[in-house]
């Protein structure tokens, strides 16, 4: 663990975390740490429990077992008021931005400032323009969300996420559905904003190549467990078959191409009830 | 007993238990809305915006419907009353029908169709597009910020719309009864003034419209908040708002009428 030295106090500390939806085990004993100032990626295939893990960190879901501490406080033991106090120190970027569609870009970014501060309107205006400038969209302040492209909407949502200068920023699939230019822009913004704010970031994604360029540490989740972890260099050099298949996008491997079925020959030559 | 014979009873039992569950959930939701209404009244622009969307934008359909209902009442009323030589009672008939019954009930049904469905669709879509989750993650309670203003906007708008429906209905009755048919205007207004009791008839109608307003607004926000976060889920929730509101309004109308008059 080259980048995650134990002397750095973790912003998020997860030990043996379990979670299930009805009868389905989603997380089965997750151990994970996010130290101060680092950008950590959580990767894995669709439906492996990445987003669930992030919702557990944000307190939107409650774990069935194990320990989950954020800023040193156990999320399972705090009431809603305390949880909201913690959330004021967090920011979360949703997969498709989740901008408020009845508000302009400016009002979207100003929303957390209006809700949580008593700042004069002139100061709020300056802060909003600064946040929009940081994501390159100061000129789009007057537009409505319906007038933005997918990449622009994601950047506005990012400006809103960092409006209150959070200490922990979470990104849910920030690269999904973006063209290569927007993807690169969002990737660089995640890194730059994290460093500029002195925050810690968690990026839930399955975009391997972009993530390897910007993050400090990577956790791989499969079937509810951490199956591999390491720095980007360690991950690139990994000989673990699962990591290798995922990083290099190989069609077949530990994750099979074929859905389980009876033998092909038997299915073709046998009876019609395949 | 074979399973196939038991199946209808199992389904019926499941439906009844689900309905009771939802009723309990809706009651707790109402309590939560009331407890979290501070933001709505501390920031009047939130409430004014919802009164505009629920009330002002419903005005056209309410006023036009009220006018036509009053006109039809006058036509039917005149036809019946003239057989007994009591045409001067036309104003009373129109006013009592509207203030006691048709004003609150029809305005409630129209309000559920126009504003109730819009509120459900808006909240449902906010849920489907994760806007409510985003708000919650920003430490802003969506019940306080999104649901409560829409609920109170509906509760305040509904009695005002019902009153305007009744007023337009009386005007419609006047236009048909007095202007078109030729009933004596003095009798039309004076009989109405003497026979319509403010407390019993007008306030009774106001009480009904307030109760219907609470019911429709609660159903609308609850269905939106409880909808499945998919396009189909929002569509079903919107339909449920209109159907449930109509049934609840008619059911409550019977109960209130039995107690009041």
Interface residues (C-beta under 8 A of the other chain):
Chain A: X58 X60 X84 X85 X87 X88 X90 X91 X92 X94 X95 X96 X98 X99 X100 X101 X111 X112 X115 X116
Chain B: X125 X126 X129 X130 X131 X133 X134 X135 X136 X137 X138 X139 X140 X141 X145
